[in-house]
Amino acid sequence: MNRRTLLRGLAAGLGASLLGGAPVAAAIGHDSLRIGLTPVFLDDQLAFLERWRAYLERQMERPVAFVQRSSYREITELLLTGGLDCAWLCGYPYVRHRERLQLVVTPLYRGRPQYQSLLIVGERDRRTRELPDLEGRVFAYADPLSNSGWLVPQAQIRLYGKDPAFFFRRSFFAWSHRNVVEAVAVGLADGGAVDSYVWEALEVLHPELTSRTRVVQRSDAFGFPPIVARQDLDALALREFKCVLMAMSETDTGRALLNELFLDAFTSPDQDLYEGIRALMQQAGLS
């Protein structure tokens, strides 16, 4: 039995229930599985993605193509219009479009499928203790479709009885979590909201950068940004992809790739993990 035959058997064994009863569309055949990615923190991103692509192709015996864009909106639109098959997406756009998307896997980070939004300020700022202390100052958001980098502070500001549109003297989008950290570190912003996973990875990779910032507040835990697929993706191809991702932690090469991502594994997703984001949307008046 060759690897592809075995993989198909394992994928079929996962069952349609794990995929939320996804409808079956035309088979993908020999076309590339197109996977969308938003900006991440990796220093040697192109070299890493080439190794990950080669690994996935070997395991699936199917061409794989990574598609990168600079904003969550671009990746989300490509996914919703059929320009992508799957994407590693923030939980906020997933919840917004959950009727048109399906969960594939959720990463495990430090043993949990969750992360937090961090409120950061410059290292020399010793008077800021929480978000209200930044009222009337300059703030950096990550992306308008970022849960940790936009939705969380928006909801928190409304919780304080304030209007986010007038809370800061000025705010801007940095278009990546790393850019938010850099903006705060060099003083372009007095504060910013970032993904804890990215900040903590940067703390390992670039302590000279994160040491110029200070974490003053941590949010509740939310479901880690999942890998999702469009609803009409061929069900068998999707199960094969899911099976390969979940098996990465069981191979030497897969574990090495996960280590570079600062992840433990990919696990079967739980819809309830993302209910906290839905609650934030309601709090921010966006549901």
Helices and strands as residue ranges (DSSP letters): H 3-14, G 16-19, E 33-37, H 45-60, E 64-68, H 72-80, E 86-88, H 91-96, E 101-108, E 114-115, E 117-122, G 131-134, E 138-141, I 147-151, H 152-159, H 164-167, E 170-173, H 177-185, E 191-195, H 196-205, H 207-210, E 213-218, E 222-223, E 227-230, H 235-246, G 248-250, H 252-260, E 265-267, G 271-274, H 275-283
